[in-house]
Amino acid sequence: MEKLKKILHADDDSDILAITEMALSNIGGMELLQVSSGSEAIDACKRFDPDLLLLDYMMPGMTGEDAWHEIRQMPGNGAIPTVFLTANALTETEDRLVTDGAAAVLRKPFDPLTLAADLEKIWLAYRSRSFE
């Protein structure tokens, strides 16, 4: 079974970026490219070819959801599994994102010790759904 290797992570909070780097690179052994805005995520997606997008839902300028919609329009990127991170506890927002095609929505604060394993499970479940 193929493993989750490359993650593109966008978040405007430097503390979250640092914690996520520790969780995914150091603990999870994954290749991680981090950016601090939605527009940077769009640009990075052109050169990084991620297995999974990990996007902060609320970022200034361009939200993670806005970036996701743009990335999905790019050739070859329409099916990249996307997980949103949010401190926003609105269930209707989470439901809408998943209904629109997001692989999952994780709430902040997340557990850095299990984040890599959690994303791996989400990625595998998403891939098995998309191949049915």
C-alpha angles and dihedrals in degrees: 000000000000117000131224105257114156125049129179109206125191122187133142093212112091092202091055090047091053094046092046092049090053092046098046106027103032101031100024099037091223128146106249132189113189129196132174103224144038093247091052089051090056092050093045092051089063093063106023104054096206126202089215139014118222107192132180106232096216116048127147118256097010122022122224088250092054091049090048092054091051094046091050089057092056115099111266095008102085095098102043106131109243129203120190124211116207142169086195106103097200109134092197090060091050092047092049093050093050092045088052091055108274113146092223147329118232123194126229128267093053127178108261091199092061102029096098092049091044092052091046090055092047091047093050092047091048092049092049090052093049093052095051 
